[in-house]
Amino acid sequence: MEEGRFGKTLKDGIKEFEKLVRGFAIAFERSGQKVTTISGEKAFRLYDTYGFPIEMTEELAREAGLSVDKTGFNEAFQKHQELSRTASEGKFKGGLADSGTETTELHTATHLLLAGLRKVLGDHVMQAGSNITTERLRFDFTHGEKVTPEQLKAVEDYVNDAIRADATMVMKEVPKEEAKSSGVVGSFWEKYPDIVKVYTMTGSNGVIYTRELCGGPHIETTTGMGIFKIQKEEASGAGVRRIKAVLVK
C-alpha cells in the first residue's frame, strides 16, 4: 500500500511537472521570452499539493534543461511551517485542545514519544506537528519510511518504561544558546526568546527520558498516566510520518 501511494504521488507529480513545462513552452511561443528557472513557489506547490519531492523536481528540471530556485523553495517551505505553527499555537500551546488533565498527560507523552522515536529510528527524527484532544494524541515527525511493527513496539516500550519509572518533570529557564549547545532537543529555535524553558523528565531510577524545549504545560509525574498505546502509524506528507496514540487507564 505504501509503495502504491508513493507511485501515485510520483505519477501525479510528474504529470503536473509536465504541465508546468508545457506552460513555459506556450509562454515562449507567445512572448518570445524563454523561462529557464522554475520558481521556488512553483516547486513548493508540487511538494505541498502533490507530495512531490524537491529532489525529483530538480532531477526532472535538469533533464528538461531547467534549473530550480532552491532558495525560493526553502523560503516558501519555511513560510508554510511558520503558518502551520502559528495556527497550532492558536488552538492552544503544543497543539492541545484544552489545558485539562487528559490533554496535559498526552502532551507530556508526546515528549516521551519523540525521545523514543529518536532512540529507535535515529537523531534525524524531529517533531513536525501535533494535535491533542482529551482522547488521543496525533504526532507528526520527520522520517522517510514506514516504521516497522518491531520499531513501534520498541517506541511503546520506551514510553511505558518512563511511565513505570514514576518519572518527574522539571522545568528550568536557561539561555537559548546554552540550551542548544548542551544538546536540548527542539524545533523552531529562531522563534524562541533569549531565555527558554527546558523540560527534563527523570525516572526514579535516575534515567533521563526526555530533555526538550517547550512552552508547556506538563504533568509533574508520570505516576497514574496509564499505558501508552500506539494505534496507528501512517504517512502524513513527503518525508513526514504520523502516529496516533492513546493512554489506557
N, C-alpha and C positions, 0 to 999 in steps of 0.2 A: 504493500500500500504506500509505504514511504517513497519507494522508487517511482511508483506510478505518479504520485503527487509532484515529485521533482521533475519527472519527464514532462508533465503537463505545464509546469512552470517554465521550463526551457522552451517548449513549443510555443506557448503564448508570448513569451518574451521575445523570441526570435521573430515571430510574426509582427509584433509591434516595432521591433528594431527595423525590419524591412520596410514597414510603412513609413517610418521616420526617414530612412534613406531615400525612398521614392519621393517623399515630400521635398527633400533637398534638391533632387533632380528636377522636379517640376518648377521649383522656385528659380533654379538656374536657367531653365528654358525661358521663363517669363522675364526675368530681370537681367540675366547675364552675369549675376553675381554668384560665384561658387562658394558653397559652405564647406569648410574643411574641418570644423570642430563641432562636436556635439556638446551643447551647453551642459553645465552641471545640473541645472533644473530638469532638463530632459532625461539625463542619465539617472537622476534620482527618481523621476517619475517611473521609469522602468523598474527600478528597485522597489519603490514603495507600493506602487499599484499592482505590479505583476510578480513581485518577489524575484526579479531577475538580478543575479549577482553582478556587481560593478565590474568584476574581473571578466565576465563573459561579454559585457558591453565593450570593454576595452579591446578584447580579442577580436570581436566582430568588426569593431571600428578600424582596427589595423588592416584587416583583410579588405575592407572597403576603401582604404586609403584615407581614413579619417582619424582624428585624434579626439580625446575626451577631456573636457575641462574638469580634471580631478579635484582641483581646489574648489571650484564651484560646487561639485558634488558633495565634498566634505562640509562645506558651509550649509548647504541645503539639509544635509543629514543632521548636523548639529542644531539647526533651527528647529527641525522636526522633533528632535529629542527634547529640546527645551520646552516646546509647546506641549508635548506629552507629559513632561514632568510637572509643568505648571498646572495642567488640567488635573493630574493626580493629586497634587497638593491642594487643589481647590476643593476636593471631596473631603479630605482630612489628612493629617500628617501620615506619611508612609502608606497612603492608599487605603486607609481604614474607613469603613462606612460610619463608624462612631467611635467613642472612647470607652465603651463598655468592657467588662472583664473578658468576655469571649474574644472580642476582636484584638484586645491588647495581648492576650495569650497567643493568638495566632500570629500577630505581628512579631512577637518575640520568637515564635517558631520559625519565621522566615529567616531570621538571623542564623539560627542553628542549621536550617536547610541550606542556606548559601555556604556556610562553613563546611557542611557535609559534602556538598557538590564539589567544592574546590578541593577537598581532600581526596575524593574518589575520582574525579574527572581531570583535575589539574587547575593551576592558578589562572588559566585563561578565562575561567568562568567568572562572570560578573553579573550583578543584577541588571535587568533590562526593563523592569516594571513589576508592579504588584497591585493586587486588588484584594481587599479582605472584607468579608462580611462576618456576621455573627456565627455563620455555619461553616465557612470554609475559607481557605486562602488560595489565591491564584498567583503564581510566581513565575515571571519570565526571566530567562538567563541566557547568556551567550554561550553557545555550544553548537558545533557544526554537524552533529549526527545524533541519531536516536540513542537514548540512554537505554542500556540493556536491563532486563529484569534483575540480573545479579547486581548491577550497579545501583539500581533503585533500592534494592534491599539493603545494600551497604550504607546508602544515604539515610534510609529509615533508621537503621541500627544506630548510626551516629547521633541522630536527633534524640532517639529514645534513651540512649546511654546518658546523654546530658540531663534528660528529664529525671531518670532514675537516680542520678548523682546529686539530686537536690541542689542544682546549680543556682547561684545567686548572681544577679545583675548589678553591676556598679557603674555609675556614670562619672566621668571625670572630664573637666574642661581643660583643654591644653591648646597651645599654639598650633595652628594648622600645619605649618612646616614641620614641627616636631612630630605630629601625628603621622604625616606622610613618610618621614624618614624612618620612623620606628616600625613601619610595616602595617599600619592600620588599614583595613580593607574599606574602600569607599568609592563611590562614583560621583561625578559632577563636583569635583573638588573646587573648581573655579567659582562655583556658585555659593560656597560657604564663606562665612566671615573669617577674620584672622584667628579668632578663638573658636574652636569647635568642640562638640560633645562626642566623646568616645565611650561606647558602651562595651564593657567586658563582662563575659559570663564565665564564672569559675565554679567547677563542681566541688563538692565536699571532699573529693579525692585529690584536689589540687590541680586538676586538668583545666586548662583554659580552652573552652569550647568555641568561643567566638569573641572577636575584638573588632568592632566595626564603627564606622562613622554613622551617626544617625541623629534625628531630631526627637525621637521618642514617639509615643510613650511605650514603656515596657513594664512587665511584671517584675517584682523583686526576686522571686524564686520560682523555680520550675516545679516545686512540690505541688502536687494536685493537678497538674496540667493534663494528665491523661496519657493516652498512647497516640503517637503521631503515625498517621497512615496516609500514604500516597495513593490517591485514587486513579490518577490519570497522568500520562506524560505524552506530549504531542508537539508538533511543530507550531510555532507562533508566527514565524516570518523567516526571511533568509538569515541563517546563522543564529537564530533565536529559538529556544525551546520553551515549553510551558509545562508547569507542574500544578496540579490541583490536589490539595491535601486537606485533611481534617484532623481534629483532636478528638479521640474517642474516650469518653469517661464512663 
